[in-house]
Amino acid sequence: AVVSTQSGHYGRELNPESTLIKEQLVKLNTNNFFTVNSQPAVNAAKSNDQVFGWGPKNGYIYQKAYLEFFASSSDTKVILEQINQYPVLSYTIANKPGTDW
């Protein structure tokens, strides 16, 4: 599965775990957000799971969902307005001049 659905845009194969969030990634990428890194949440997948497994046998995998992407300054302002309504979400924002948000 390739994230970009527009011809001429950079697209690369998704990791198998990212296929679980493929629809959301495609939606973001087709709406002017350039996703560069992400992972879905996992709650107690076995360490031998075909998609999420790693580490010693008989273990369990837990991971938090996250998303890294590029967005315009104006979109970032809108995103912040939404994120600030959910105190359980955390974020880091950076821009080229290094100004604070």
Sequence and secondary structure as in RCSB ss.txt:
>XXXX:A:sequence
AVVSTQSGHYGRELNPESTLIKEQLVKLNTNNFFTVNSQPAVNAAKSNDQVFGWGPKNGYIYQKAYLEFFASSSD
TKVILEQINQYPVLSYTIANKPGTDW
>XXXX:A:secstr
 BS  STTS   B  GGGGGGHHHHHHHHTTT EEEEEE  EEEEETT TTT  SSTT EEEE  EEEEE  HHH
HHHHHHHHTT TT       TT    
